[in-house]
């Protein structure tokens, strides 16, 4: 990930996260970002999951190019709410 203040690239390590995907939407502000939908290849499966990407406790000042502290969390919709239809190639605001 690029730190837009210092223009330094850092590599993050995490244990669990979303499966690889194409054509998903990615949006957010500050240390929280959301990735929604997309499709997996080569199966061409359309996805309807929502993931939260957070890097609040990352030590950007570290001289290391590899940083821990990134968290991926799958967002579970409340029971009774409508499910998001599987989508790909969409945009987010």
ZIWOJO-V660149 format. One record per pair of residues at least 4 apart in sequence whose C-alpha atoms are under 8 Angstrom apart, sorted by the first residue. I is the first residue (numbers start at 1). J is the second residue. Records with the same first field share a line. If there is no record, write none. Layout:
I=J, J
This chain:
1=9, 10, 11, 12
2=7, 8, 9, 10
3=7, 8, 9, 10, 60
4=8
9=65
10=65, 66, 67
11=65, 66, 67
12=66, 67, 68, 69, 70
13=66, 67, 68, 69, 70
14=68, 69, 70, 71, 72
16=72
17=71, 72, 73, 74
18=51, 72, 74
19=40
20=40
21=38, 39, 40, 41
22=38, 39, 40, 41, 88
23=37, 38, 39, 88, 89, 90
24=35, 36, 37, 38, 39, 87, 88, 89, 90, 91
25=34, 35, 36, 37, 38, 88, 89, 90, 91, 92
26=33, 34, 35, 36, 91, 92
27=33, 34, 35, 92, 93
28=32, 33, 34
29=33
31=53, 54, 55, 56
32=52, 53, 54, 55, 56
33=52, 53, 54
34=50, 51, 52, 53
35=50, 51, 52, 53
36=48, 49, 50, 51
37=46, 47, 48, 49, 50, 86, 87, 88
38=46, 47, 48, 86, 87, 88, 89
39=44, 45, 46, 47, 87, 88
40=44, 45, 46, 47
41=45
46=86, 87, 88
47=86, 87, 88
48=84, 85, 86, 87
49=74, 75, 84
50=74, 75, 76
51=72, 73, 74, 75
52=71, 72, 73, 74, 75
53=70, 71, 72, 73
54=70, 71, 72
55=69, 70, 71
56=69, 70
57=69, 70
58=67, 68, 69, 70
59=67
60=67
77=81, 83
